[in-house]
Amino acid sequence: MSDVKTGNELNTGHYFELLDRTHVASSYLRMVLGEHPVLVQDPNLMTLYEAAQDRLQELYQAVGQREAAWK
């Protein structure tokens, strides 16, 4: 999935980067899918889309709450 090797030390920049990338992913998802006509007309698909957005928002909040990692 990634070239990042386990055992690399994390720093505050890594947390900020993840926070930023999560925001970008959420914004992109909303921009390209949020008002898609299929989603608007299919409640089951809209529910899946909303769940994906909710999970990204949960990730964003969880990263932001790692206060000790930011110091």
Secondary structure as GFF3:
##gff-version 3
##sequence-region A 1 71
A	DSSP	alpha_helix	12	33	.	.	.	ID=ss1
A	DSSP	alpha_helix	37	41	.	.	.	ID=ss2
A	DSSP	alpha_helix	43	64	.	.	.	ID=ss3
A	DSSP	alpha_helix	67	70	.	.	.	ID=ss4
###
